[in-house]
Amino acid sequence: MSVWSAILNTVKSVSNFLGLTSVKKVEVEMEPLKVMPVTEMLCDARVAVSRAEGRRMIKMGGIKIDGEKVGSVVRDVEIRDGMVVEVGKRRIARREGGEWKVERK
């Protein structure tokens, strides 16, 4: 008897004991949560050439994420569609469809 057969038999016996008639498999589709440091996110969004440049921009106060000013270099950001990253007054990066789109005004 294989391990999987033993597990299946155990599940069947427990379900019989509890009075369940069948065991249903439920699949839930969820987008994986992607969290990364803010400096890496700036490089990923192509608004900073390096993480060091991203740190300098944050220290100078030139970064906003969804309208909120980023005050700390040591911060993790949840990456999701629809987020907006503003660099200064003229560069804006938007996340749409899993990709970054950069606009320059």
QUIKANOR-V872999 format. One record per backbone hydrogen bond with DSSP energy under -0.5 kcal/mol. CO is the residue of the C=O (numbers start at 1). NH is the residue of the N-H. E is the energy in kcal/mol with one decimal. If there is no record, write none. Layout:
# QUIKANOR-V872999
{{CO:NH:E} {CO:NH:E}}
This chain:
# QUIKANOR-V872999
{{2:6:-1.8} {3:7:-2.2} {4:8:-2.5} {5:9:-2.6} {6:10:-2.0} {7:11:-2.5} {8:12:-2.5} {9:13:-2.5} {10:14:-2.3} {11:15:-2.5} {12:16:-2.4} {13:17:-2.1} {14:18:-2.2} {15:19:-0.7} {15:20:-2.8} {16:19:-0.6} {22:24:-0.6} {24:26:-0.6} {25:27:-0.5} {27:29:-0.5} {28:30:-0.7} {33:35:-0.6} {34:79:-3.2} {36:77:-3.1} {37:41:-2.1} {38:42:-1.9} {39:43:-1.5} {40:44:-2.6} {41:45:-2.2} {42:47:-2.2} {42:48:-1.2} {43:46:-1.1} {50:54:-1.9} {51:55:-2.5} {52:56:-2.2} {53:57:-2.3} {54:58:-2.2} {55:59:-2.6} {56:60:-1.9} {57:61:-0.5} {57:62:-2.6} {58:61:-1.1} {62:88:-2.7} {63:70:-2.4} {64:66:-0.5} {64:86:-3.1} {65:68:-1.7} {67:69:-0.5} {68:65:-2.7} {69:71:-0.6} {73:75:-1.7} {75:38:-2.5} {77:36:-2.1} {77:79:-0.6} {79:34:-0.6} {80:83:-1.3} {83:95:-2.1} {84:66:-3.4} {84:86:-0.5} {85:93:-2.9} {86:64:-2.3} {86:88:-0.6} {87:91:-1.6} {90:92:-0.5} {90:105:-2.9} {91:87:-3.0} {92:103:-3.6} {93:85:-3.0} {94:96:-0.7} {94:101:-2.8} {95:82:-3.8} {96:99:-1.5} {99:96:-2.8} {101:94:-2.7} {103:92:-2.5}}
